[in-house]
Amino acid sequence: MTGNDHSKFMRRAVELAETAYRTKKGLPIGCVIVRDGAILGKGHNEIFFRNNPTSHAEMVAIEDACRNTGELLLPDCQLYTTLEPCPMCMAALYWTKVRTVYFSIAGEEGARFGFNDVFIRNDLAKPAQSRLIKSERVEDGEALKALEAWEAGRFA
């Protein structure tokens, strides 16, 4: 990719961010997913429109790219987003195997506008029982049996 390509794709992400707040669908964050110089998926923040706090620009773009390609994994793709992805979005990017993430505004800079996820990043580094949202294991053998049955059928 050349500098011109980076500028072109980031400019498209910025246009989507502007659409998000102009339409009042979400916060001003936009994103595109690119493979081989072509946009496969795009999205902007839609938390208000979908009434869903997980409808971040990256999540919407992943959904769009997966729908457009018919693939769950996007290993040869690059993602361009206007704001450094939050922990939820980064986790989704790990699951999709996106190769590279390009962002325009660093998370620390975004915090100035209320996009502060440092407390989440810090909290996730703690042991489960010490986090703000308590997590506790409740063992149930049936849960394990469900995974074992899936594995047996999946690999049969």
SVG drawing of the C-alpha trace seen along z (x, -y; Angstrom):
<svg xmlns="http://www.w3.org/2000/svg" viewBox="-32 -16 36 55">
<polyline fill="none" stroke="black" stroke-width="0.4" points="0.0,0.0 1.2,-3.5 0.7,-6.6 -2.0,-7.6 -3.9,-4.4 -3.7,-5.0 -5.0,-8.6 -7.8,-7.4 -9.0,-4.7 -8.7,-6.9 -10.6,-9.7 -13.4,-7.2 -13.4,-6.3 -13.6,-10.0 -16.6,-10.5 -18.4,-7.6 -17.6,-9.2 -19.2,-12.5 -22.3,-10.5 -22.6,-8.9 -23.1,-12.1 -24.9,-14.0 -27.6,-11.3 -27.6,-11.0 -27.1,-7.2 -24.0,-7.2 -20.8,-8.8 -18.4,-10.3 -16.3,-7.2 -16.0,-5.5 -14.2,-2.5 -13.4,-0.5 -12.0,2.9 -9.8,3.4 -8.4,6.3 -6.2,6.0 -7.0,2.3 -10.7,2.7 -13.1,1.9 -14.9,5.1 -16.8,3.6 -17.6,0.3 -19.4,-1.1 -19.8,-3.9 -20.8,-4.0 -24.5,-3.1 -25.1,-2.8 -28.1,-5.1 -29.7,-3.8 -29.4,-0.1 -29.9,-0.9 -26.9,1.3 -23.7,0.3 -21.7,2.8 -22.5,1.2 -19.1,-0.4 -17.8,-1.4 -15.4,1.5 -18.1,4.1 -20.4,2.7 -17.6,2.9 -16.7,6.4 -20.3,7.5 -20.5,5.8 -17.2,7.4 -18.2,10.8 -21.6,10.5 -20.1,9.2 -17.4,12.0 -19.4,14.8 -16.3,15.4 -15.9,15.3 -12.2,14.7 -10.5,11.7 -6.8,12.6 -5.6,10.7 -7.4,7.5 -6.5,4.1 -8.8,2.0 -8.8,-1.8 -10.6,-3.6 -10.8,-7.1 -10.2,-6.3 -7.9,-3.6 -10.1,-0.5 -11.4,0.2 -10.7,3.5 -14.0,5.0 -13.3,4.1 -9.7,5.3 -10.9,8.6 -13.2,8.9 -10.3,8.1 -8.2,10.8 -11.1,13.3 -11.4,12.2 -7.6,12.3 -7.4,8.9 -3.8,8.4 -3.3,4.7 -5.1,1.8 -4.6,-1.8 -6.1,-4.5 -6.0,-8.3 -6.6,-9.3 -4.9,-7.5 -6.9,-6.3 -5.3,-8.7 -6.2,-11.6 -9.8,-10.3 -10.2,-10.3 -10.2,-14.0 -13.6,-13.7 -15.0,-11.1 -13.7,-8.0 -11.7,-6.7 -11.3,-3.0 -8.1,-3.0 -10.0,-1.8 -11.3,1.2 -7.8,2.1 -6.5,1.8 -9.4,3.7 -9.0,6.6 -5.4,7.1 -6.6,7.9 -7.6,11.4 -11.2,12.1 -12.3,11.8 -10.7,8.4 -12.4,6.7 -15.1,4.0 -17.4,6.5 -17.0,9.6 -16.5,12.9 -16.9,16.2 -16.8,19.8 -19.9,21.9 -19.0,25.4 -21.6,27.4 -20.7,30.7 -23.3,30.3 -21.5,27.2 -18.4,29.2 -20.5,32.1 -21.9,29.6 -18.4,28.6 -17.3,32.2 -20.3,33.2 -19.6,30.3 -16.0,31.2 -16.8,34.9 -19.2,33.9 -17.0,31.2 -14.0,33.4 -15.8,36.6"/>
</svg>
